[in-house]
Amino acid sequence: MKHDKLSLIGVRILELRKAKKLSLRELARRSGLSAGLLSKVENFRTVPSLSVLVEIANALEVDVAVLVKNINGETTAPYLLVRADEGRPEKRDDSKGLLYKYLLSQDLLNYSLRVNEVHISPHTYRKPLSTNALELVYGLEGTVRYGFKDGEVEVGPGDTLYFDGLLAHSVRNDTAQTARLLKVYLLRHTD
């Protein structure tokens, strides 16, 4: 399966930061970028621009090439098939109780498409956060409540929710059953 460019860059930044024993705040201070933006990059919620990558690389004291090495794996087939057992788990520090399973991604003109299967553990609440993406959520199993400024929306099996991720949103599973969602992100590229 082709590796996802967005997650490879985020994982490399996180690994380098931890290897250098830097907190997110310290990396923010060194790079002149906000801790919020750095967290979004490390947790695959935004695509960093070249200027952002340069600032991060400088703060980590590595060449930009280290962050982007071998991210352009190409496939010869005119399609991409992801088998049920091929998705790989992604740890996201800002979403305790939610397991993201990477399925696929594709770079588009000013966006990157990203698809995940998300498992939300029983009795889980993830505080509101925003993403730099348009988001589509499709309920596969169980019930999840998405909280927005004006209230909550319940998503159950077969339900579809679409929204601009710039709106801060929480995720809540009040049930004793793990819920599963298919999430499609159309991430905006940042300048």
BAPALUM-883342 format. One record per atom (N, C-alpha, C): residue in three letters; x, y, z. Coordinates in pm, whole numbers, padded with zeros to 5 digits, always signed. Each point is the difference from the previous one (the first is absolute). Layout:
! BAPALUM-883342
ALAXYZ
...
! end
This chain:
! BAPALUM-883342
MET+00085-00118+00000
MET-00085+00118+00000
MET+00089+00124+00000
LYS-00036+00098-00078
LYS+00074+00126-00007
LYS-00008+00072+00135
HIS+00115+00048+00051
HIS+00001+00072+00126
HIS-00059+00139-00019
ASP-00064+00050+00101
ASP-00064+00130-00002
ASP+00101+00109+00029
LYS+00012+00096-00092
LYS+00097+00109+00014
LYS-00024+00080+00127
LEU-00124+00032+00024
LEU-00035+00083+00115
LEU+00041-00068+00130
SER-00032-00128+00017
SER+00033-00066+00125
SER+00150-00023+00013
LEU+00070-00027-00110
LEU+00145-00020+00007
LEU+00070+00126+00051
ILE-00039+00116-00051
ILE+00061+00125+00045
ILE-00032+00025+00146
GLY-00127-00016+00037
GLY-00040+00020+00139
GLY+00071-00093+00096
VAL+00011-00128-00039
VAL+00069-00098+00084
VAL+00147+00034+00013
ARG+00064+00041-00110
ARG+00143+00036+00008
ARG+00023+00119+00091
ILE-00085+00100-00010
ILE+00015+00118+00087
ILE-00016-00040+00146
LEU-00103-00079+00029
LEU-00024-00045+00137
LEU+00118-00082+00052
GLU+00049-00094-00081
GLU+00113-00084+00042
GLU+00125+00084+00026
LEU+00029+00093-00089
LEU+00119+00085+00018
LEU-00014+00088+00124
ARG-00119+00055+00019
ARG-00023+00087+00117
ARG+00022-00079+00129
LYS-00056-00121+00006
LYS+00015-00082+00120
LYS+00144-00049+00018
ALA+00067-00034-00110
ALA+00140-00044+00008
ALA+00089+00111+00056
LYS-00035+00125-00031
LYS+00076+00114+00049
LYS-00053+00049+00135
LYS-00097-00074+00055
LYS-00060+00030+00131
LYS-00056+00143+00006
LEU-00069+00037-00109
LEU-00063+00132-00006
LEU-00150-00013+00023
SER-00055+00088+00080
SER-00145+00006+00014
SER-00056+00072-00122
LEU-00129-00012-00018
LEU-00066+00070-00110
LEU+00019+00152+00017
ARG-00009+00047+00122
ARG+00017+00144+00026
ARG+00143+00046-00033
GLU+00098-00085+00032
GLU+00138+00037-00028
GLU+00024+00004-00151
LEU-00056-00096-00074
LEU+00013+00001-00146
LEU-00070+00123-00056
ALA-00113+00036+00057
ALA-00071+00121-00044
ALA+00087+00124+00023
ARG+00060+00008+00117
ARG+00086+00115+00031
ARG+00117+00007-00098
ARG+00065-00113-00023
ARG+00117-00003-00089
ARG-00036+00031-00145
SER-00118-00043-00043
SER-00038+00015-00141
SER-00074+00130-00028
GLY-00056+00062+00104
GLY-00081+00120-00022
GLY-00141-00035-00048
LEU-00035-00127+00004
LEU-00134-00047-00039
LEU-00081-00026+00125
SER-00132-00003-00014
SER-00083-00026+00117
SER+00002-00148+00035
ALA-00014-00029+00129
ALA-00007-00138+00045
ALA-00122-00068-00062
GLY-00108+00076-00019
GLY-00121-00054-00062
GLY+00024-00049-00142
LEU+00072+00081-00080
LEU+00031-00041-00137
LEU+00090-00123+00000
LEU+00102+00000+00087
LEU+00090-00115+00007
LEU-00075-00127+00041
SER-00092+00011+00093
SER-00080-00114+00041
SER-00084-00052-00117
LYS-00057+00092-00076
LYS-00080-00042-00116
LYS+00085-00071-00104
VAL+00124+00044-00020
VAL+00090-00066-00095
VAL+00034-00139+00051
GLU+00038-00011+00128
GLU+00039-00130+00057
GLU-00116-00098+00006
ASN-00122+00050+00013
ASN-00119-00085+00011
ASN-00079-00010-00130
PHE+00064+00037-00111
PHE-00056-00018-00135
PHE-00129+00080-00022
ARG-00012+00116+00060
ARG-00121+00081-00014
ARG+00018+00115-00097
THR+00123+00024-00045
THR+00026+00103-00101
THR+00124-00039-00078
VAL+00009+00053-00121
VAL+00115-00023-00086
VAL+00092+00121+00012
PRO+00124-00021+00044
PRO+00090+00115+00017
PRO+00048+00053-00135
SER+00008+00131-00010
SER+00056+00063-00120
SER+00152-00015+00002
LEU+00064+00033-00109
LEU+00146-00008-00007
LEU+00064+00092+00103
SER-00053+00121+00015
SER+00059+00093+00097
SER-00015-00052+00143
VAL-00110-00066+00031
VAL-00019-00059+00132
VAL+00099-00115+00020
LEU+00017-00084-00102
LEU+00097-00110+00009
LEU+00142+00051+00023
VAL+00035+00110-00066
VAL+00133+00059+00017
VAL+00019+00046+00145
GLU-00100+00067+00056
GLU+00009+00047+00138
GLU+00013-00118+00098
ILE-00078-00106-00025
ILE+00007-00117+00088
ILE+00138-00067-00012
ALA+00047-00017-00123
ALA+00131-00063-00022
ALA+00110+00080+00069
ASN-00003+00133-00015
ASN+00100+00084+00065
ASN-00005-00015+00152
ALA-00121-00003+00055
ALA-00014-00013+00145
ALA+00048-00136+00049
LEU-00016-00104-00083
LEU+00046-00134+00036
LEU+00147-00023-00037
GLU+00060+00100-00065
GLU+00140-00006-00043
GLU+00026-00116-00096
VAL-00093-00016-00096
VAL+00016-00100-00107
VAL-00031+00068-00133
ASP+00042-00064-00107
ASP-00032+00050-00133
ASP-00145-00035-00033
VAL-00067+00085-00077
VAL-00138-00027-00042
VAL-00010-00136-00068
ALA+00106-00039-00071
ALA+00000-00128-00070
ALA-00025-00117+00095
VAL+00041+00012+00125
VAL-00022-00106+00098
VAL-00150-00018+00025
LEU-00074+00111-00002
LEU-00143-00007+00028
LEU-00080-00057-00117
VAL+00050+00015-00122
VAL-00078-00040-00118
VAL+00062-00116-00078
LYS+00106-00059+00053
LYS+00069-00108-00070
LYS-00094-00118-00029
ASN+00000-00045-00127
ASN-00075-00118-00045
ASN-00150+00006+00026
ILE-00062+00115-00018
ILE-00145+00007+00020
ILE-00079-00012-00130
ASN+00068-00009-00114
ASN-00070-00005-00128
ASN-00008-00140-00058
GLY-00029-00101+00082
GLY-00017-00136-00053
GLY-00109+00000-00105
GLU+00027-00061-00113
GLU-00097-00002-00109
GLU-00053-00141-00019
THR-00120-00012-00050
THR-00059-00128-00032
THR-00017-00010-00151
THR+00013-00120-00055
THR-00016-00017-00145
THR-00144-00029-00038
ALA-00083-00040+00095
ALA-00140-00031-00030
ALA-00082+00128-00012
PRO-00107-00002-00082
PRO-00085+00119-00015
PRO-00101+00015+00114
TYR+00015-00078+00104
TYR-00092+00005+00114
TYR+00078-00035+00126
LEU-00063+00023+00114
LEU+00060-00037+00127
LEU-00101-00083+00075
LEU+00036-00122+00037
LEU-00086-00088+00077
LEU+00064-00020+00136
VAL-00075+00030+00104
VAL+00047-00019+00137
VAL-00080-00115+00059
ARG+00065-00112+00025
ARG-00067-00116+00058
ARG-00032+00026+00147
ALA-00098-00072+00051
ALA-00048+00021+00137
ALA+00111-00005+00104
ASP+00102-00084-00021
ASP+00106-00014+00099
ASP+00121+00088-00028
GLU-00008+00088-00101
GLU+00116+00082-00036
GLU+00002+00139+00062
GLY-00110+00047+00053
GLY+00001+00131+00065
GLY+00095-00005+00119
ARG+00065+00112+00027
ARG+00093+00002+00113
ARG-00045+00101+00104
PRO+00014-00035+00127
PRO-00043+00090+00107
PRO+00085+00127+00004
GLU-00064+00109+00036
GLU+00069+00128+00019
GLU-00030+00050+00140
LYS+00104+00030+00074
LYS-00018+00056+00134
LYS-00009+00151-00013
ARG-00102+00057+00060
ARG-00017+00145+00001
ARG-00009+00045+00145
ASP+00097+00080+00040
ASP+00009+00042+00139
ASP-00119+00082+00047
ASP-00071+00064-00093
ASP-00111+00088+00040
ASP-00136-00070-00004
SER-00003-00132-00016
SER-00127-00072-00013
SER+00002-00131+00078
LYS+00014+00009+00131
LYS+00000-00119+00086
LYS-00136-00069-00011
GLY+00003-00133-00011
GLY-00124-00077-00011
GLY-00048-00018-00143
LEU+00068+00064-00096
LEU-00033-00015-00141
LEU+00117-00068-00068
LEU-00025-00106-00075
LEU+00103-00069-00075
LEU-00022+00028-00148
TYR+00097+00063-00063
TYR-00005+00029-00142
TYR+00073-00109-00076
LYS-00064-00055-00102
LYS+00061-00101-00084
LYS+00014+00062-00139
TYR+00124+00026-00042
TYR+00026+00063-00129
TYR-00041-00093-00113
LEU-00076+00053-00096
LEU-00043-00080-00115
LEU+00064+00048-00129
LEU-00006+00130-00029
LEU+00061+00051-00122
LEU+00007+00151+00003
SER+00079+00055-00093
SER+00005+00145-00019
SER+00043+00028-00143
GLN-00026+00123-00043
GLN+00036+00042-00136
GLN+00016+00151+00001
ASP+00109+00050-00058
ASP+00017+00144-00012
ASP-00081+00051-00118
LEU-00070+00110+00021
LEU-00078+00067-00103
LEU+00058+00141-00017
LEU-00059+00082-00086
LEU+00055+00131-00031
LEU+00037+00080+00125
ASN-00096+00042+00080
ASN+00027+00076+00121
ASN-00043-00075+00126
TYR-00026-00128-00015
TYR-00050-00082+00110
TYR+00071-00134-00001
SER-00011-00069+00112
SER+00040-00141+00008
SER-00120-00077+00051
LEU-00032-00107-00067
LEU-00109-00088+00040
LEU+00056-00102+00097
ARG-00072-00025+00109
ARG+00044-00097+00100
ARG-00123-00075+00049
VAL+00011-00133+00008
VAL-00112-00083+00043
VAL+00047-00087+00117
ASN-00077+00001+00109
ASN+00030-00081+00118
ASN-00124-00075+00044
GLU+00020-00117+00058
GLU-00104-00066+00078
GLU+00033+00037+00144
VAL-00098+00050+00074
VAL+00024+00045+00137
VAL-00084-00083+00097
HIS+00064-00053+00103
HIS-00067-00074+00107
HIS-00005+00091+00121
ILE-00120+00022+00055
ILE-00015+00085+00117
ILE-00038-00090+00117
SER+00088-00008+00096
SER-00019-00089+00116
SER-00125+00040+00079
PRO-00058-00097+00071
PRO-00115+00032+00086
PRO+00034+00108+00102
HIS-00097+00082+00029
HIS+00012+00105+00102
HIS+00121+00091-00025
THR+00016+00044-00124
THR+00111+00087-00039
THR-00053+00138-00035
TYR+00074+00100+00045
TYR-00028+00138-00040
TYR+00130+00062-00046
ARG+00001+00053-00122
ARG+00115+00075-00049
ARG-00041+00146-00004
LYS+00077+00083+00066
LYS-00033+00142+00009
LYS-00003+00063-00140
PRO-00067+00114-00014
PRO-00009+00065-00132
PRO+00138+00039-00054
LEU+00019-00026-00128
LEU+00118+00046-00071
LEU-00041+00027-00143
SER+00087+00065-00073
SER-00031+00031-00139
SER+00107-00062-00089
THR-00036-00021-00127
THR+00093-00049-00100
THR-00005+00094-00119
ASN+00102+00000-00077
ASN+00004+00084-00120
ASN-00052-00083-00117
ALA-00121-00055+00015
ALA-00054-00091-00100
ALA-00152+00007-00006
LEU-00052-00036-00115
LEU-00141-00031-00011
LEU-00011-00145+00043
GLU-00101-00034+00082
GLU-00010-00135+00054
GLU-00133-00064-00035
LEU+00005-00126-00038
LEU-00119-00080-00024
LEU+00010-00121+00091
VAL-00104-00023+00079
VAL-00004-00111+00095
VAL-00115-00091-00039
TYR+00027-00130-00010
TYR-00104-00098-00031
TYR-00002-00102+00113
GLY-00118-00017+00064
GLY-00014-00093+00110
GLY-00002-00144-00047
LEU+00089-00082+00058
LEU+00005-00141-00034
LEU-00064-00087+00108
GLU+00028+00033+00127
GLU-00045-00084+00111
GLU-00006+00085+00126
GLY-00104-00018+00081
GLY-00012+00074+00124
GLY-00048+00143-00024
THR+00001+00078+00107
THR-00049+00138-00006
THR+00104+00094+00059
VAL+00024+00111-00071
VAL+00094+00102+00043
VAL-00070+00135-00007
ARG+00034+00088+00093
ARG-00055+00135+00000
ARG+00112+00098-00032
TYR-00021+00081-00104
TYR+00092+00108-00034
TYR-00056+00127+00059
GLY+00082+00068+00081
GLY-00042+00124+00062
GLY+00054+00120-00075
PHE-00088+00095-00028
PHE+00037+00126-00064
PHE-00044+00113+00091
LYS+00039+00119-00033
LYS-00033+00119+00079
LYS-00151+00008+00030
ASP-00082-00037-00098
ASP-00145+00014+00013
ASP-00072-00127+00045
GLY+00072-00103+00042
GLY-00065-00122+00046
GLY+00071-00125-00050
GLU-00069-00112+00018
GLU+00057-00129-00038
GLU-00081-00065-00112
VAL+00071-00085-00077
VAL-00062-00077-00107
VAL+00035-00146+00024
GLU-00100-00087-00002
GLU+00023-00142+00018
GLU+00023-00066-00135
VAL+00105-00082-00010
VAL+00032-00074-00122
VAL-00006-00148+00032
GLY-00090-00071-00068
GLY-00016-00143+00018
GLY+00031-00074-00129
PRO-00015-00132-00001
PRO+00029-00079-00120
PRO-00080+00051-00120
GLY+00071+00025-00110
GLY-00063+00046-00123
GLY-00018+00151-00008
ASP+00026+00073+00110
ASP-00012+00147-00001
ASP+00126+00062-00058
THR-00017+00114-00068
THR+00111+00074-00057
THR-00001+00142+00056
LEU+00113+00047+00048
LEU+00016+00135+00051
LEU+00112+00066-00078
TYR-00023+00120-00051
TYR+00101+00075-00075
TYR+00011+00138+00062
PHE+00123+00048+00025
PHE+00018+00132+00060
PHE+00140+00052-00028
ASP+00018+00129+00022
ASP+00131+00063-00011
ASP+00071-00020+00133
GLY+00111-00071-00003
GLY+00074-00032+00122
GLY+00057+00120+00072
LEU-00001+00118-00065
LEU+00045+00121+00070
LEU-00091+00032+00118
LEU-00126-00052-00005
LEU-00091+00014+00113
LEU+00046-00097+00108
ALA+00030+00052+00118
ALA+00042-00089+00109
ALA-00110-00102+00025
HIS+00038-00126+00014
HIS-00098-00106+00018
HIS+00054-00106+00097
SER-00090-00047+00086
SER+00034-00105+00095
SER-00058-00132-00052
VAL+00050-00110+00056
VAL-00050-00133-00034
VAL-00029-00072+00131
ARG-00119-00064+00006
ARG-00040-00064+00125
ARG-00071-00132-00029
ASN+00040-00103+00071
ASN-00068-00129-00004
ASN-00041-00031+00143
ASP-00129+00018+00031
ASP-00051-00023+00136
ASP-00043-00144+00023
THR+00011-00084-00101
THR-00051-00137+00010
THR+00108-00096+00049
ALA-00040-00124+00024
ALA+00092-00106+00044
ALA+00057-00075-00121
GLN-00033+00044-00121
GLN+00045-00066-00122
GLN+00101+00088-00074
THR+00106-00061-00055
THR+00093+00074-00085
THR-00075+00042-00126
ALA+00014+00125-00038
ALA-00062+00050-00123
ALA+00106+00003-00110
ARG-00043-00018-00125
ARG+00092+00007-00114
ARG-00055+00098-00101
LEU+00090+00083-00052
LEU-00034+00099-00102
LEU+00096-00012-00116
LEU-00046+00037-00117
LEU+00088+00023-00114
LEU+00013+00150-00011
LYS+00124+00052+00008
LYS+00022+00145-00007
LYS+00079+00033-00125
VAL-00051+00096-00075
VAL+00068+00049-00120
VAL+00035+00146+00026
TYR+00130+00031-00010
TYR+00049+00136+00018
TYR+00046+00055-00134
LEU-00037+00122-00030
LEU+00056+00073-00114
LEU+00079+00114+00063
LEU+00130-00027+00025
LEU+00086+00094+00072
LEU+00047+00112-00091
ARG-00018+00124+00045
ARG+00050+00116-00072
ARG+00150+00011+00020
HIS+00074+00031-00103
HIS+00143+00025+00016
HIS+00020+00135+00065
THR+00093+00012+00096
THR+00024+00124+00070
THR+00113+00077-00069
ASP-00003+00130+00016
ASP+00105+00086-00057
ASP+00111+00026+00098
! end
